[in-house]
Amino acid sequence: MAVEELQSIIKRCQILEEQDFKEEDFGLFQLAGQRCLDEGHIDQLFEIIQNEKNKVIVKNMGWNLVGPVVRCLLWNDKEDEKRKYYFLMLDLLVELCNPKELLLGLLELIEEPSGKQISTVILLLLRPLQTVIQKLRHNRAYSVGLALSTLWSQLSVLPVPYTQGQMQADEYGLCQCCEALVEFTKPFVEEVTGDEEPSVENEKLKDELLKFCFKSLKCPLLTAQFLEPPEQADTDPLRRFAAEIIGFLSAIGYPFPKVIFNHGRKKKTWDYLEFEEEEDKQLSDSMASLAYLVFVQGISIDQLPMVLSPSYLLQFNMGHIEVLLQRTEESVLSKGLDLLENSLLRTEDSSLLHQCLEIKSFLTVPQGLVKVMTLCPIETLGTPNKWFTGPQLVSLLHLVLFLPEGAETDLLQNSDRIMASLNLLRYLVIKDNENDNQTGLWTELEKIENNFLKPLHTGLNMSKAHYEAEIKNSQEVQKSKDLCSVTVGGEEIPNMPPEMQLKVLHSALFTFDLIESVLARVEELIEIKTKSTSDENMR
C-alpha cells in the first residue's frame, strides 16, 4: 500500500516542472517514503529512488528521507540484514539530492541527540556531511564553518575521559569523534594549503578553520588529561587530536609561535575582528591550553625559535599559568602547576631581573598558588611536598615565628603579622602529633618558645601596661577638658579631643587582648598535645 502510494505521488510529480512542486508534494513524498521504511519495503524504495526517471523529484524531495533512514540505522540491531540497505540508501540520497538542502537536514539530525547518542549520530553522519559540503560550489567556507560549529557544540557537552580506563572505554565516544573529526577536517585544510592563488573564499575558509582550532584547544583539550608516562603518548587519542589541531594551525599559515607569541599584544597579526572581540572570553583559555601542549607535552616544540631565553619563556608563560590557576577543574589546575614547574626548571637561579615584579602575572600567580594550597579540595594537588615538611618547613617557620625586635617589637604595628603567625602555629599544632612530627615543629618547639612565644608574652605585658597608663592619663586630662598628647609606638599622636584619644587607646588594648587570647589557646594546645604524647609513651 505504501509503495503504491509513493508511486502515485511520483507519477503525478513527473509531469510537473521543478519550480511547480508544491509544499504539499514534499510532505506527501516524505510521509509515503517513511511508511515504506516502516513496512519494510526498503528494496522497492531503493529502486524508486534509483530510477533515472525520478531523478528531478529525488533531487528536490529526497533529502526529506535522510532523517527516517538515519533513524532506522539508529533503532535497528547492528546484526539486522537491512542495515546494509539503509547505508546504501543514505549514500544514494547524498549522491542525488540537493546538497544545500541536505546540509541543513544533516546538521539538524546532528543537533537532535543528547547523551551517548551524540557520538553515535556524529560518527554515522560525518562522512555524508563531508561529501555534501564538497559538492557545494558556493559559500563553501560558510558551510564548513557552520558544520564545524555544530559538531563542536555537540561534542563540547560530552564528558571528557579523565583516567586511562575511561579513555579506553570511551563510554560517550568523545575520543572516537575527535579522531573522526580530524579526518572530516583534513580535506578542507588541504584545500586551503593547495590553493596557490589566494582568494576571498580561501581566506574565509582559513578563518573558519582557525576558529575551529581555537575552539578545540579550549574544549576538549583544555580539560583533557593526557596519559603518563610519555612512552604511552602515541596511544593517547586526545594527545593525537591535539597534535593534529596544532598541525592544522601550521598548515593554514598560523604556526604556534606566530599565534602564541602574538597573543596579548596590542597589534594583532590576524585581521579578524571576531577574534579580537572573543579574546578575553575564549582565546585566553585556548592560548593557555596551547602553551601547555607545546611546553609540557612537547607537541611541535621543535618549531620554537632556539634563540628564546628561559627567562623570556617564563615571563611569557606566566600569563597562561595565571589563566590555568584561575580554573577549578583538577586537570586544568594540574596543567597550570605543570607549566609553572616546566618554566621554572628551565630558568637558572638569580637570572630574573627585578623588573619582573612590575609584571602583573608575577604577582597574581603566587596568589593563585596560595589558593590552590589552602582551598583546593583535590587530594592529588595536596600531595606531601618536601618544602612543607621537616627541615625545609622549619627554616620557613623561623622566618615567620619571629619578633624582629624581641619583646620591644611594636606589637600594634605588627599585629596582623603576629596574628597570622599564631594562627599558623595553632594549625600546625592541631594537625601534627608529636610522635609523627611530620612538620619538624615539635623538634624546634623550645626554640620557637624562646624566640617567639616568651618574647610575645613579655611584649604584651609591656604594651598593655603602657596603654593602660595612657588611658588613665587621658581620663585625667578629660576631666580638665584640655587637649593632650599621647605617645603610641614611640611617636606622639597629634593633639585631639580626649574622647577620641580614649577610643584609639581602647582599640589598641582590644588588639592586645585578641593576640593574648590566641596565644593562650596555642599554649593550651601545646600542653594538651605534649601531655597526650607522654601518656601514650608511658603505656
GUROMI-859050 format. One line per 10 residues: number of its first residue (from 1); for each residue x, y, z of C-alpha. Coordinates in steps of 0.02 Angstrom, whole numbers, always signed. Layout:
residues N
NUM> X Y Z; ... $
end
This chain:
residues 539
1> +0 +0 +0; +139 +122 +49; +237 +82 -109; +85 +112 -220; +50 +274 -131; +229 +334 -160; +224 +283 -344; +61 +379 -364; +139 +536 -292; +291 +518 -404 $
11> +185 +488 -559; +90 +649 -525; +250 +748 -497; +337 +680 -653; +228 +787 -765; +268 +946 -666; +413 +1064 -691; +537 +1076 -548; +477 +1250 -499; +297 +1191 -493 $
21> +323 +1069 -348; +213 +1119 -202; +245 +1108 -15; +105 +980 -7; +201 +868 -129; +355 +871 -17; +252 +820 +135; +162 +678 +45; +327 +613 -27; +407 +609 +144 $
31> +256 +527 +226; +243 +391 +94; +431 +359 +98; +426 +346 +288; +286 +217 +277; +386 +114 +152; +529 +107 +278; +412 +66 +423; +331 -76 +325; +499 -147 +271 $
41> +488 -107 +85; +668 -48 +81; +712 -134 -84; +564 -59 -178; +601 +114 -106; +782 +94 -159; +728 +52 -338; +611 +203 -346; +748 +322 -289; +874 +244 -407 $
51> +760 +257 -558; +829 +385 -681; +653 +447 -721; +633 +506 -541; +799 +600 -538; +724 +776 -529; +596 +726 -397; +728 +640 -288; +847 +788 -308; +717 +908 -237 $
61> +620 +797 -116; +736 +653 -71; +826 +746 +69; +667 +727 +173; +702 +539 +181; +876 +559 +258; +803 +581 +434; +694 +424 +426; +838 +321 +354; +957 +381 +490 $
71> +830 +339 +625; +813 +163 +552; +1001 +143 +567; +997 +201 +748; +849 +94 +801; +887 -68 +710; +1002 -201 +780; +1179 -199 +710; +1156 -379 +652; +999 -335 +554 $
81> +1023 -380 +370; +927 -225 +317; +1065 -110 +384; +1168 -126 +226; +1017 -66 +125; +995 +81 +242; +1177 +129 +215; +1158 +109 +27; +1000 +216 +34; +1092 +352 +132 $
91> +1237 +353 +10; +1117 +362 -137; +1021 +508 -62; +1184 +601 -29; +1233 +573 -209; +1067 +625 -288; +990 +759 -177; +1012 +947 -175; +1171 +972 -69; +1110 +1136 +7 $
101> +952 +1055 +75; +1048 +900 +127; +1173 +1004 +226; +1037 +1084 +330; +949 +917 +353; +1107 +829 +412; +1152 +969 +533; +976 +962 +607; +999 +775 +634; +1167 +806 +720 $
111> +1088 +935 +836; +945 +822 +892; +1025 +688 +1003; +1088 +701 +1181; +1197 +596 +1296; +1280 +443 +1223; +1181 +458 +1061; +1277 +616 +1014; +1434 +521 +965; +1334 +383 +879 $
121> +1248 +507 +764; +1406 +608 +731; +1507 +454 +684; +1365 +399 +569; +1345 +565 +479; +1521 +639 +467; +1564 +555 +302; +1398 +600 +217; +1415 +778 +285; +1591 +792 +214 $
131> +1531 +730 +44; +1386 +853 +40; +1498 +1003 +81; +1624 +953 -52; +1482 +953 -180; +1436 +1133 -141; +1501 +1257 -269; +1461 +1417 -175; +1484 +1476 +5; +1596 +1328 +45 $
141> +1681 +1420 +188; +1516 +1466 +269; +1457 +1285 +256; +1619 +1217 +331; +1608 +1342 +473; +1426 +1301 +507; +1462 +1114 +508; +1615 +1128 +621; +1524 +1244 +740; +1376 +1124 +753 $
151> +1489 +974 +780; +1592 +1064 +911; +1437 +1123 +1004; +1377 +944 +1021; +1547 +872 +1067; +1576 +1008 +1198; +1435 +938 +1307; +1512 +764 +1315; +1613 +722 +1473; +1800 +717 +1441 $
161> +1877 +550 +1496; +1996 +577 +1642; +2082 +411 +1680; +2165 +288 +1562; +2024 +165 +1594; +1892 +295 +1548; +1990 +339 +1392; +1999 +159 +1336; +1815 +128 +1373; +1767 +292 +1288 $
171> +1591 +272 +1354; +1525 +431 +1273; +1626 +411 +1113; +1720 +577 +1128; +1889 +502 +1081; +1818 +417 +927; +1730 +577 +875; +1891 +679 +893; +1984 +559 +779; +1840 +558 +653 $
181> +1831 +748 +660; +2014 +759 +608; +1977 +654 +454; +1824 +761 +418; +1927 +922 +425; +2082 +867 +329; +2012 +891 +151; +1965 +1071 +192; +2138 +1106 +265; +2216 +1032 +108 $
191> +2101 +1141 +4; +2170 +1297 +89; +2352 +1243 +77; +2336 +1181 -102; +2267 +1344 -170; +2419 +1436 -241; +2317 +1590 -286; +2242 +1667 -128; +2058 +1709 -146; +1924 +1787 -39 $
201> +1837 +1619 -19; +2003 +1537 +27; +2034 +1666 +163; +1859 +1642 +231; +1886 +1454 +239; +2051 +1482 +328; +1958 +1594 +451; +1831 +1457 +490; +1967 +1326 +514; +2062 +1443 +629 $
211> +1908 +1470 +737; +1880 +1282 +745; +2060 +1253 +802; +2043 +1383 +940; +1879 +1307 +999; +1957 +1133 +1002; +2104 +1196 +1105; +1978 +1253 +1235; +1862 +1103 +1226; +1903 +962 +1245 $
221> +2090 +992 +1254; +2093 +1115 +1399; +2016 +990 +1519; +2088 +832 +1439; +2204 +730 +1549; +2346 +655 +1447; +2418 +483 +1478; +2577 +458 +1577; +2714 +402 +1556; +2768 +489 +1395 $
231> +2801 +325 +1303; +2613 +296 +1302; +2585 +461 +1212; +2560 +379 +1043; +2414 +277 +1111; +2327 +430 +1184; +2186 +481 +1063; +2164 +654 +1140; +2350 +690 +1127; +2345 +637 +945 $
241> +2198 +754 +920; +2299 +895 +1000; +2445 +861 +883; +2329 +865 +732; +2250 +1030 +786; +2421 +1111 +807; +2468 +1037 +638; +2313 +1115 +560; +2364 +1285 +630; +2534 +1271 +546 $
251> +2459 +1209 +383; +2339 +1357 +365; +2477 +1482 +399; +2468 +1502 +588; +2613 +1401 +663; +2602 +1405 +852; +2747 +1529 +879; +2655 +1656 +771; +2491 +1626 +863; +2552 +1608 +1040 $
261> +2680 +1748 +1045; +2557 +1866 +963; +2426 +1840 +1099; +2409 +1987 +1216; +2496 +2112 +1102; +2410 +2270 +1052; +2449 +2243 +868; +2374 +2081 +801; +2440 +1978 +657; +2268 +1916 +608 $
271> +2136 +2029 +533; +1978 +1952 +602; +1879 +2066 +716; +1785 +1920 +792; +1946 +1851 +867; +1986 +2017 +948; +1811 +2028 +1023; +1818 +1849 +1085; +1994 +1860 +1155; +1953 +1883 +1339 $
281> +1815 +1753 +1338; +1891 +1615 +1232; +2065 +1649 +1169; +2144 +1661 +1341; +2091 +1482 +1381; +2139 +1423 +1207; +2311 +1502 +1215; +2344 +1434 +1389; +2296 +1262 +1326; +2413 +1283 +1177 $
291> +2557 +1338 +1289; +2535 +1182 +1396; +2529 +1067 +1245; +2688 +1140 +1173; +2797 +1167 +1327; +2741 +1023 +1439; +2682 +892 +1315; +2816 +942 +1189; +2698 +943 +1039; +2783 +1035 +893 $
301> +2909 +1112 +1014; +3040 +1094 +876; +2955 +1245 +793; +3007 +1353 +941; +3147 +1477 +898; +3306 +1421 +987; +3359 +1600 +1024; +3224 +1624 +1157; +3296 +1628 +1332; +3220 +1529 +1477 $
311> +3184 +1690 +1573; +3089 +1759 +1422; +2988 +1598 +1408; +2948 +1605 +1594; +2885 +1784 +1577; +2785 +1734 +1425; +2706 +1582 +1509; +2661 +1668 +1673; +2506 +1745 +1594; +2449 +1572 +1535 $
321> +2487 +1497 +1706; +2380 +1632 +1785; +2233 +1584 +1671; +2251 +1398 +1713; +2261 +1426 +1901; +2101 +1528 +1898; +2002 +1374 +1846; +1931 +1246 +1969; +1945 +1083 +1868; +2079 +966 +1933 $
331> +2153 +932 +1762; +2165 +1118 +1721; +2244 +1163 +1889; +2369 +1021 +1863; +2414 +1094 +1694; +2445 +1264 +1772; +2561 +1186 +1902; +2649 +1080 +1770; +2676 +1230 +1655; +2744 +1333 +1801 $
341> +2862 +1194 +1853; +2919 +1168 +1674; +2953 +1354 +1651; +3045 +1371 +1818; +3155 +1219 +1788; +3217 +1297 +1626; +3266 +1456 +1718; +3431 +1475 +1811; +3433 +1537 +1991; +3453 +1725 +2012 $
351> +3429 +1753 +1825; +3267 +1853 +1836; +3275 +2043 +1840; +3183 +2144 +1972; +3079 +2221 +1833; +2981 +2056 +1828; +2892 +2115 +1985; +2812 +2251 +1879; +2725 +2116 +1775; +2550 +2082 +1843 $
361> +2558 +1893 +1821; +2715 +1880 +1930; +2607 +1942 +2074; +2444 +1851 +2035; +2521 +1679 +2003; +2590 +1663 +2182; +2418 +1715 +2245; +2343 +1578 +2137; +2465 +1452 +2212; +2412 +1503 +2387 $
371> +2230 +1473 +2341; +2273 +1300 +2271; +2368 +1256 +2430; +2237 +1319 +2551; +2069 +1299 +2463; +2088 +1163 +2332; +1997 +1004 +2392; +2084 +892 +2265; +2196 +767 +2355; +2318 +741 +2212 $
381> +2361 +929 +2221; +2383 +924 +2408; +2515 +779 +2400; +2657 +797 +2529; +2796 +909 +2468; +2970 +913 +2545; +2960 +1102 +2561; +2812 +1089 +2679; +2882 +954 +2795; +3036 +928 +2902 $
391> +3191 +1040 +2894; +3132 +1139 +2742; +2972 +1190 +2830; +3064 +1229 +2992; +3178 +1352 +2901; +3021 +1441 +2838; +2939 +1437 +3009; +3086 +1525 +3092; +3060 +1669 +2970; +2876 +1681 +3020 $
401> +2876 +1640 +3206; +2992 +1783 +3250; +2983 +1957 +3328; +3106 +2073 +3239; +3149 +2171 +3398; +3107 +2040 +3527; +2996 +2094 +3671; +3017 +2276 +3619; +2936 +2249 +3448; +2793 +2369 +3413 $
411> +2651 +2243 +3432; +2516 +2361 +3372; +2605 +2399 +3209; +2644 +2213 +3181; +2477 +2147 +3244; +2417 +2075 +3077; +2580 +1980 +3051; +2581 +1916 +3231; +2401 +1854 +3220; +2438 +1764 +3056 $
421> +2592 +1683 +3134; +2495 +1625 +3288; +2355 +1553 +3180; +2483 +1458 +3075; +2563 +1389 +3233; +2392 +1340 +3302; +2351 +1248 +3141; +2516 +1152 +3141; +2496 +1102 +3323; +2320 +1036 +3289 $
431> +2367 +941 +3130; +2537 +868 +3178; +2559 +750 +3326; +2721 +749 +3425; +2754 +565 +3387; +2728 +593 +3200; +2820 +760 +3192; +2798 +771 +3003; +2824 +959 +3006; +2975 +957 +3121 $
441> +2882 +1079 +3234; +2900 +977 +3393; +3089 +963 +3374; +3101 +1153 +3362; +2970 +1190 +3496; +3093 +1252 +3627; +3174 +1371 +3505; +3002 +1435 +3449; +2952 +1464 +3630; +3113 +1561 +3668 $
451> +3114 +1664 +3508; +2930 +1696 +3486; +2807 +1645 +3622; +2900 +1707 +3776; +2954 +1874 +3700; +2774 +1895 +3641; +2711 +1870 +3819; +2833 +1999 +3884; +2793 +2122 +3745; +2606 +2105 +3777 $
461> +2628 +2142 +3962; +2736 +2294 +3924; +2618 +2359 +3789; +2461 +2336 +3894; +2541 +2423 +4043; +2592 +2569 +3931; +2420 +2590 +3853; +2330 +2572 +4020; +2439 +2712 +4089; +2399 +2818 +3936 $
471> +2212 +2786 +3962; +2225 +2840 +4143; +2319 +2997 +4091; +2191 +3036 +3956; +2046 +3016 +4078; +2127 +3140 +4198; +2153 +3265 +4057; +1972 +3240 +4002; +1916 +3299 +4175; +2013 +3460 +4149 $
481> +1942 +3474 +3972; +2115 +3514 +3898; +2194 +3442 +3739; +2333 +3320 +3773; +2462 +3218 +3678; +2478 +3029 +3686; +2631 +2925 +3640; +2598 +2769 +3538; +2740 +2662 +3472; +2868 +2796 +3520 $
491> +2776 +2931 +3422; +2657 +3063 +3482; +2478 +3059 +3421; +2430 +3233 +3359; +2325 +3335 +3479; +2146 +3275 +3477; +1995 +3282 +3592; +2017 +3167 +3744; +1863 +3061 +3699; +1940 +3022 +3528 $
501> +2106 +2977 +3610; +2017 +2858 +3728; +1937 +2767 +3580; +2108 +2745 +3498; +2187 +2681 +3659; +2045 +2560 +3698; +2054 +2494 +3520; +2239 +2457 +3545; +2203 +2365 +3708; +2070 +2262 +3619 $
511> +2200 +2210 +3488; +2320 +2156 +3627; +2181 +2056 +3712; +2144 +1969 +3546; +2327 +1922 +3522; +2336 +1863 +3701; +2183 +1751 +3684; +2254 +1665 +3528; +2424 +1648 +3614; +2341 +1567 +3764 $
521> +2249 +1445 +3650; +2411 +1398 +3562; +2498 +1364 +3728; +2347 +1264 +3788; +2352 +1155 +3631; +2539 +1127 +3650; +2513 +1071 +3830; +2371 +954 +3782; +2472 +876 +3639; +2631 +851 +3742 $
531> +2534 +778 +3890; +2442 +660 +3772; +2607 +601 +3697; +2682 +573 +3870; +2532 +469 +3922; +2545 +362 +3765; +2730 +332 +3793; +2701 +276 +3972; +2576 +140 +3922 $
end
